Amino acid sequence: MKILLVTPPLTQLNTPYPATIYLTGFLRQNGIDAGQMDLGIELINKLFTRSNLSEIFQIATTLPKLSSQHKKLLNQADFYINTIEPVMNFLSGNDYSLAIRFSNLDFWPKTKRTPSEDDLEWAFGSVGNHDRAIHLCTLFLKDLCDFININIDSHFELIRYAESLCLRLPEFEPLQNELEKPLSFIDRLMLEIFKEKIETCKPEYVAFTVPFPGNLFSALRCSQWLKTEYPDIKIVMGGGYVNTELRQISNSAIFNHIDYLIFDDGELPLLRLLNEQDLLRTLSKNEAGEIVRTNFDSKENVPFSQTGTPDYDGLTKNRYFNLIELTNPMHALWSNGRWNKMMLAHGCYWGKCAFCDGSLEYIKRYETDTIEKIVDKMEQIMQQTGQSGFHFIDEAAPPALLRKLSEEILRRKLTVSYWTNVRFEKSFTPELCYLMAQSGCIAISGGLEVASPRILKLINKGITIETASVSMKNFTEAGIMTHAYLMYGFPTQTAKETIDSLEVVRGLFENGWLQSAFWHRYAMTIHSPSGIEPKIYGANHVDIPLGSFANNEIPFSTETEIDLDFYGKGLSLATFNYMQGAGYEIDVKKWFR
């Protein structure tokens, strides 16, 4: 039985998304002939070539209307066509000699994204030619993406495809309507690549991982093509979007394009399907057109210690490339560098936060492995990829496990770098943070969330501002870059508490204990404690019918209503300044005027 595991466009472009590498390793360990492809990176590398960019500009010349900005870009088409392949070679690490030329602001056309020399010098210094060049190349690509989005394919963005269509999709009909439209230029490129892979691989099953809304439409475009050209191939879909959005699905229309939806950890459901055994957490459609839920509530899983080593075979020759769009240092890590993605443990060891989808099995089931096996996997992955950098993608890496990891890395005398997500708790002592830094930890991110004592207690975060501040101080003093996830708009949070939380963040930046931060607007989801029992948190569901397709975010009301758009702008503006070392002397209330 042969299966092709596919990450559809578009996710990260600097490193493979981890779902297929974990499934490939597990399935091969169990005797399944499994292949994998990252269709997103292959699409982008095919799109950004002289020939395809020339065709895009040729199409644009036939359009009745272009904005003045895009007319200017079209007039400079020769520059973009002649520069695109050198840019891609540089960003993918094949021609670093271009760094000095590309870091020169005068090399590039002037557009709305063109930064000032002062901004560049603040972000990269006077000698940071390489990262400065990556940043300017990223802005060059973003200008091209805007041109393509507005004039060629409105679904296309650099790291997502048709996301706005799929973000809130209670009914399948809008998606079906889009699928019935003629193929776009981007669709055709994507299907050319996919067709070649299908003809080479000759799979009996194709499985798409759909981690985000921006992957759903492209996965269904490929499925639609498969159903027409290769109707005998069985099509499976799973991933984060499926797990969170489609659990209540009652409309069977998606099964006109696929055969199976699988939920939560995919290892055992896929293995059962491929071995023609009893299905597990699997949805399909019967002859009457009804959705059949097979063992949907089963908690049976492969123990984390038996899932095997992630396998990068089939992905190592892809031309992944670096991007730096935002000068936020933590955001730069996400898109800059070929990080090996790996889990230290399964699920979340805390699992009690009111805003998190902690009721879902793949989050609440916490398991780990021996530290020897974890570091064995690291060494095996380094052999596969030739890369020594790791992004541990845990919900929250446990302090005790990070201590053991650091000690084992040092014992084996490995030279690695890594970053991960943590909870800012008191266990991160100066001694542990120093140990982590010595073993190769370069950055951590963690949720300070609302930065308000009352709301922190309400959301059951299990930390206080005081312990979080000490934790951040310890990380920073050990030389580990520290990023905080922040939240606003939680039920009952007042305007004063929102402003006070910014004061806390201001102090952390001014003290030097925080180098990076980002504000997220709270969203109530159906799988979170606050979504399941909103009254406990001072909220009420807004009564709307359950959608027949995707359901996740819940509209809600609360007695404490504040203008979240207004406060969100103030929070973001202030924090942008703090990251640049500016604005500490400004009264935080003034950011909200």
C-alpha positions in Angstrom: 0.0 0.0 0.0 1.6 3.3 -1.1 0.6 6.7 0.3 1.7 10.2 -0.6 1.6 12.7 2.2 1.1 16.3 1.0 1.5 19.7 2.6 -0.6 21.9 0.3 0.1 25.6 -0.4 0.9 27.6 1.6 2.8 27.4 4.9 6.3 28.4 6.0 8.8 28.7 3.1 12.0 28.4 5.2 11.5 25.0 6.6 9.2 22.0 6.2 5.9 21.9 8.1 6.3 19.0 10.6 3.1 17.0 10.1 4.2 14.9 7.1 7.7 14.2 8.5 6.3 12.7 11.7 3.7 10.6 9.7 6.3 9.5 7.2 8.7 8.3 9.9 5.9 6.4 11.7 4.4 4.8 8.6 7.7 3.6 7.3 8.6 2.2 10.7 5.4 0.2 10.4 6.1 -1.2 6.9 4.1 1.3 4.9 5.5 2.7 1.6 5.1 6.4 2.3 6.3 9.4 0.3 5.9 13.1 1.0 6.0 16.4 -0.7 5.8 20.1 0.3 3.7 21.4 -2.6 3.9 25.0 -1.3 7.7 25.4 -1.5 7.7 23.7 -4.9 4.9 26.1 -6.1 6.7 29.2 -5.0 10.0 28.1 -6.5 8.2 27.5 -9.8 6.3 30.7 -9.7 9.3 33.0 -9.0 11.2 32.3 -12.2 12.0 34.5 -15.2 9.6 32.6 -17.4 6.6 32.6 -15.1 7.1 36.2 -14.0 7.3 37.2 -17.6 4.0 35.5 -18.3 2.4 37.3 -15.3 3.5 40.7 -16.6 2.3 39.8 -20.0 -1.1 39.0 -18.6 -1.1 42.2 -16.7 -0.6 44.3 -19.9 -3.9 43.0 -21.2 -5.9 44.1 -18.1 -8.2 47.1 -18.4 -7.2 48.7 -15.1 -4.1 48.8 -13.0 -3.5 51.0 -10.0 -0.9 53.7 -10.4 1.4 51.8 -8.1 1.1 48.6 -10.2 1.5 50.6 -13.5 4.8 51.8 -12.1 5.8 48.2 -11.2 4.8 47.0 -14.6 6.9 49.7 -16.2 9.9 48.2 -14.3 9.1 44.6 -15.3 12.5 44.1 -16.8 14.1 44.8 -13.4 11.8 42.3 -11.6 12.3 39.6 -14.3 16.1 40.0 -14.4 16.3 40.1 -10.6 13.9 37.3 -9.5 16.2 34.3 -9.9 19.3 35.9 -8.3 17.0 36.9 -5.4 15.7 33.3 -5.0 19.3 32.0 -5.3 20.4 34.3 -2.5 17.4 33.7 -0.2 17.8 29.9 -0.6 21.5 30.1 0.4 23.0 29.3 -3.0 24.6 32.7 -3.7 25.6 34.7 -0.6 27.9 36.9 -2.6 24.9 39.0 -3.5 24.4 40.1 0.2 26.3 43.4 -0.1 24.6 44.4 -3.4 21.1 43.5 -2.1 21.7 45.3 1.2 22.1 48.6 -0.7 18.8 50.4 -0.5 19.5 52.2 -3.8 19.5 48.9 -5.7 15.8 48.5 -5.3 12.8 50.3 -6.9 11.0 52.7 -4.5 7.7 51.3 -3.4 5.3 51.8 -0.5 7.3 49.2 1.4 10.7 50.9 1.0 12.1 51.5 4.5 14.2 54.4 5.4 17.9 54.1 5.9 17.4 55.0 9.6 14.9 52.1 10.0 17.3 49.7 8.4 20.2 50.8 10.5 18.2 50.4 13.7 17.1 46.9 12.7 20.3 45.5 11.2 23.1 47.9 12.2 25.7 49.3 9.8 27.3 46.0 9.0 24.4 43.6 9.1 24.5 43.1 5.4 23.2 39.6 5.2 20.0 40.0 7.2 19.4 43.5 5.8 19.6 42.0 2.3 17.2 39.2 3.3 14.8 41.9 4.6 15.0 44.0 1.4 14.6 40.8 -0.8 11.5 39.9 1.3 9.9 43.3 0.6 10.7 42.8 -3.1 8.8 39.5 -3.1 6.0 41.0 -1.1 5.5 43.7 -3.7 5.3 41.0 -6.4 2.9 39.1 -4.3 0.6 42.1 -4.0 0.8 42.6 -7.8 -0.2 38.9 -8.3 -2.9 39.0 -5.6 -4.6 42.1 -7.0 -4.2 41.5 -10.8 -3.7 37.8 -11.3 -5.2 35.7 -8.5 -7.0 37.2 -5.5 -6.4 34.1 -3.4 -2.6 34.2 -3.6 -0.5 35.4 -0.7 3.1 34.5 0.1 2.4 32.1 3.0 -1.3 31.3 2.6 -3.8 30.6 -0.2 -7.5 31.6 -0.1 -7.3 32.2 3.6 -9.9 34.9 3.7 -12.4 32.5 2.0 -11.8 29.8 4.6 -11.3 31.7 7.9 -15.0 31.6 8.8 -16.8 29.1 6.7 -19.9 27.7 8.5 -21.3 26.5 5.2 -19.4 24.6 2.4 -21.3 26.4 -0.4 -18.9 29.4 -0.8 -16.0 27.0 -1.1 -17.8 24.9 -3.6 -18.6 27.9 -5.7 -14.9 28.8 -5.8 -14.0 25.3 -6.8 -16.4 25.5 -9.7 -14.6 28.5 -11.1 -11.9 28.1 -13.9 -8.4 27.4 -12.7 -6.3 30.5 -12.0 -2.7 31.0 -13.1 -1.5 29.8 -9.7 -3.9 26.8 -9.7 -2.4 25.7 -13.0 1.1 25.9 -11.8 0.3 24.0 -8.7 -1.5 21.2 -10.5 1.4 20.9 -13.0 3.7 20.1 -10.1 1.2 17.8 -8.4 0.5 15.9 -11.6 4.2 15.2 -12.1 4.5 13.9 -8.5 1.4 11.7 -8.8 2.8 10.2 -12.1 6.2 9.5 -10.5 5.0 8.3 -7.2 1.9 6.3 -8.3 0.2 6.3 -4.9 -2.9 4.4 -3.9 -3.7 7.0 -1.2 -3.0 10.7 -1.0 -3.3 12.4 2.4 -3.4 16.2 2.8 -2.5 17.9 6.0 -4.5 21.1 6.4 -3.0 22.9 9.4 -4.5 26.3 8.6 -7.4 27.9 6.7 -4.9 29.0 4.1 -4.2 25.4 3.1 -7.8 24.2 2.6 -8.7 25.6 -0.8 -5.4 24.4 -2.4 -5.9 20.9 -0.9 -9.4 20.7 -2.4 -8.2 22.0 -5.8 -5.7 19.1 -5.8 -8.4 16.6 -4.6 -10.8 17.9 -7.3 -8.2 17.2 -9.9 -7.4 13.7 -8.5 -11.1 12.7 -8.5 -11.2 13.5 -12.2 -7.9 12.2 -13.4 -7.2 9.4 -10.9 -10.6 8.3 -9.4 -9.2 5.1 -7.9 -6.8 7.0 -5.6 -8.3 7.4 -2.2 -8.0 10.9 -0.6 -7.5 11.6 3.1 -7.5 14.9 4.9 -6.5 15.8 8.4 -4.5 18.4 10.3 -5.1 21.3 12.7 -7.9 22.9 10.6 -9.8 19.6 10.4 -9.3 19.0 14.2 -10.6 22.3 15.3 -13.1 23.4 12.6 -14.7 20.3 11.3 -15.6 18.2 14.3 -19.3 19.1 14.1 -19.5 18.8 10.3 -23.0 17.7 9.1 -22.8 18.6 5.4 -21.3 15.8 3.4 -20.4 18.0 0.3 -16.7 17.9 1.1 -16.8 14.1 0.5 -17.5 14.8 -3.2 -13.8 15.8 -3.3 -12.2 13.5 -0.6 -12.9 10.1 0.8 -11.9 10.4 4.5 -11.5 13.0 7.2 -9.3 11.9 10.1 -9.0 13.6 13.5 -6.5 14.3 16.2 -3.2 12.4 16.1 -3.1 10.8 12.7 -0.6 8.0 13.1 -3.0 5.2 14.2 -6.0 6.3 12.1 -3.8 6.3 9.0 -2.2 3.0 9.8 -5.6 1.4 10.4 -6.9 2.8 7.1 -3.9 1.6 5.1 -3.9 -1.8 6.6 -7.7 -2.1 6.0 -8.3 -2.6 9.8 -11.1 -1.1 12.0 -11.1 2.6 11.4 -10.4 5.1 14.1 -11.6 8.8 14.4 -12.5 8.7 10.8 -15.4 10.3 8.9 -16.5 9.1 5.5 -19.7 9.1 3.4 -22.0 6.1 2.8 -24.0 5.3 -0.4 -26.9 7.2 0.9 -24.8 10.3 1.1 -24.7 10.4 4.9 -21.6 11.1 7.0 -20.4 8.0 8.9 -18.4 8.6 12.1 -16.3 5.6 12.8 -15.0 5.3 16.4 -15.0 9.1 16.5 -14.6 9.4 20.3 -11.9 6.8 20.6 -8.9 7.8 22.8 -6.7 5.0 21.4 -3.4 6.3 20.2 0.2 5.2 19.5 2.2 6.2 22.6 4.5 9.2 21.9 7.5 7.1 22.7 6.6 4.7 19.8 5.9 7.3 17.0 9.5 6.9 15.7 11.9 9.5 14.3 10.6 12.2 12.0 11.7 11.4 8.4 12.7 14.3 6.1 13.3 12.0 3.0 11.7 13.7 0.0 12.0 17.2 1.4 15.8 17.7 1.9 16.4 18.7 -1.8 13.7 21.4 -1.8 14.9 25.0 -2.1 13.6 26.4 1.1 14.5 30.0 1.5 14.7 32.7 4.2 12.5 35.7 4.7 12.6 38.6 7.1 9.4 40.7 6.7 9.1 42.1 10.2 12.0 43.4 12.2 10.4 41.8 15.3 13.3 39.5 16.3 11.1 36.5 17.2 9.0 36.8 14.1 12.3 36.8 12.1 13.1 33.4 13.7 9.9 31.9 12.4 10.7 32.7 8.7 14.5 32.9 8.7 16.6 29.7 9.1 16.2 26.1 8.2 14.9 24.8 11.6 14.3 21.1 12.2 10.8 20.9 13.7 10.5 18.4 16.6 8.4 17.8 19.7 10.0 17.1 23.0 6.7 16.0 24.5 3.1 15.4 23.3 0.4 17.7 24.4 0.5 20.3 27.2 1.7 19.5 30.8 -0.4 22.4 32.1 -3.5 22.2 29.9 -5.8 24.4 32.0 -5.8 27.8 30.3 -9.3 29.1 29.7 -8.6 30.4 26.2 -6.8 27.3 24.8 -8.4 24.3 23.0 -7.4 22.1 25.9 -10.4 19.8 25.6 -9.0 18.3 22.4 -7.3 15.0 22.9 -4.1 15.9 21.0 -3.5 18.8 23.4 -4.7 17.4 26.7 -2.9 14.0 26.4 0.5 14.7 27.8 3.3 12.2 27.2 7.0 12.3 26.9 9.9 10.0 26.1 13.3 9.3 27.6 15.8 12.1 27.2 18.3 9.6 25.6 15.8 8.8 22.8 14.9 12.4 22.3 18.5 13.4 21.7 19.0 10.3 19.6 16.3 11.6 17.3 18.0 15.0 17.2 21.2 13.4 16.0 19.4 11.3 13.4 17.5 14.4 12.1 20.8 16.3 11.8 22.2 13.5 9.8 19.2 13.6 7.4 19.0 17.4 7.0 22.6 18.6 7.5 21.1 21.3 9.8 21.8 21.6 13.6 19.1 24.2 14.5 15.9 23.0 16.2 12.5 24.5 16.8 10.8 22.4 19.4 7.1 22.9 18.6 5.7 21.9 22.0 2.6 23.5 23.4 4.9 24.4 26.4 8.2 22.7 27.0 8.4 21.5 30.6 11.3 22.9 32.7 12.3 19.5 34.0 12.6 18.1 30.5 14.5 21.2 29.3 17.0 20.6 32.2 17.5 17.0 31.1 17.7 18.0 27.5 20.4 20.6 28.2 22.4 18.2 30.3 22.3 15.5 27.6 23.3 17.8 24.8 26.2 19.0 26.9 27.1 15.4 27.9 27.2 14.4 24.2 29.2 17.6 23.3 26.7 18.5 20.6 26.8 21.9 19.0 23.2 22.8 18.3 20.9 25.8 18.6 17.2 25.6 19.5 14.2 27.6 20.6 10.9 26.7 22.0 7.7 27.8 23.8 7.5 27.8 27.6 5.3 28.9 30.5 7.0 31.7 32.4 7.1 29.9 35.7 9.3 30.0 38.7 11.1 26.8 37.8 13.1 28.8 35.2 15.8 29.8 37.7 19.0 31.6 36.8 20.9 28.3 37.0 18.5 26.5 34.6 18.4 29.4 32.1 22.2 29.4 32.1 22.3 25.7 31.5 19.9 26.0 28.6 21.9 28.8 27.1 25.1 26.7 27.4 23.4 23.8 25.6 22.3 26.0 22.7 19.0 27.6 23.6 18.9 31.0 21.7 15.3 32.1 22.2 12.1 31.3 24.0 8.5 32.5 23.7 5.8 32.3 26.3 2.4 33.5 27.1 2.2 36.5 29.5 -1.3 36.9 27.9 -3.3 39.6 29.5 -0.6 40.9 31.9 -3.3 41.7 34.4 -3.4 40.0 37.9 -7.1 39.5 38.0 -7.5 38.2 34.4 -4.4 36.0 34.7 -6.1 34.3 37.6 -9.4 34.1 35.8 -7.9 32.4 32.8 -6.1 29.9 35.0 -2.7 30.6 33.5 -1.0 29.3 36.6 1.5 32.2 36.7 1.7 35.6 38.2 3.2 38.8 36.7 5.8 38.7 39.4 7.0 35.1 38.7 6.8 35.7 34.9 8.9 38.8 35.2 11.6 37.0 37.2 11.5 34.2 34.6 12.0 36.6 31.8 14.8 38.3 33.6 16.6 35.0 34.1 16.3 34.1 30.5 17.5 37.5 29.3 20.5 37.6 31.7 21.5 34.1 30.4 21.6 35.6 26.8 18.3 33.9 25.6 16.1 36.2 23.6 12.6 36.4 25.2 9.3 36.9 23.4 5.9 37.3 25.1 2.6 36.4 23.6 0.0 38.9 24.8 -3.8 39.0 24.7 -6.4 41.6 24.9 -10.2 41.5 24.9 -10.8 38.6 27.3 -14.3 38.7 28.8 -14.7 41.2 31.6 -11.3 42.8 30.9 -11.8 46.6 31.4 -10.3 49.5 29.6 -8.2 50.3 32.7 -6.9 46.7 32.9 -6.0 46.8 29.3 -4.0 50.0 29.8 -2.5 48.7 33.0 -1.3 45.6 31.1 0.5 47.8 28.7 2.3 49.4 31.6 3.5 46.0 32.7 4.8 45.3 29.2 6.5 48.7 29.0 8.3 48.0 32.3 9.5 44.6 31.0 11.0 46.2 27.9 12.5 49.1 29.7 14.2 46.7 32.2 15.6 44.7 29.2 13.8 41.5 30.3 11.7 41.4 27.1 13.0 41.8 23.6 10.0 40.9 21.5 6.2 40.8 22.0 3.0 40.5 20.0 -0.7 41.2 20.9 -3.4 38.8 19.9 -7.1 39.6 20.2 -8.9 37.0 22.3 -11.2 34.6 20.3 -13.7 32.3 22.1 -13.5 28.8 20.6 -15.9 25.9 21.1 -13.1 23.6 22.4 -11.8 26.0 25.1 -13.0 26.1 28.7 -14.2 29.7 28.1 -16.1 28.5 25.1 -17.6 25.5 26.8 -18.7 27.3 30.0 -18.6 31.1 29.1 -20.7 32.2 32.1 -17.8 31.2 34.4 -15.8 33.9 32.7 -18.5 36.6 32.6 -19.6 36.0 29.0 -22.6 34.6 27.1 -22.7 32.9 23.7 -24.5 34.9 21.0 -27.2 32.6 19.8 -26.5 31.6 16.2 -27.2 28.3 14.5 -24.3 25.7 14.3 -22.8 25.7 10.8 -23.1 22.6 8.7 -19.4 22.8 7.7 -16.8 24.6 9.8 -17.3 25.6 13.5 -14.7 27.0 15.8 -14.9 30.6 16.9 -18.0 31.6 18.9 -19.4 35.1 19.0 -20.0 36.2 22.5 -21.2 39.1 24.6 -20.1 40.5 27.9 -21.3 43.2 30.2 -17.8 44.9 29.9 -17.7 46.0 26.3 -14.7 48.1 25.1 -13.7 49.2 21.7 -11.2 46.4 20.9 -10.2 47.9 17.5 -9.3 51.1 19.2 -7.3 49.5 22.0 -5.7 46.9 19.7 -4.1 49.8 17.7 -2.8 51.5 20.8 -1.3 48.3 22.2 0.4 47.4 18.9 1.8 50.9 18.3 3.2 51.2 21.8 4.8 47.7 21.7 6.3 48.4 18.2 8.1 51.4 19.8 9.2 49.5 22.9 10.8 46.9 20.7 12.9 49.7 19.1 13.9 51.0 22.5 11.6 54.1 22.2 8.6 55.5 23.9 9.3 54.4 27.5 8.9 57.9 28.8 5.4 58.3 27.3 2.5 57.8 29.6 0.8 54.6 28.4 -2.6 56.3 28.3 -1.3 58.5 25.5 -1.1 55.6 23.1 -4.9 55.4 23.2 -5.7 58.8 21.9 
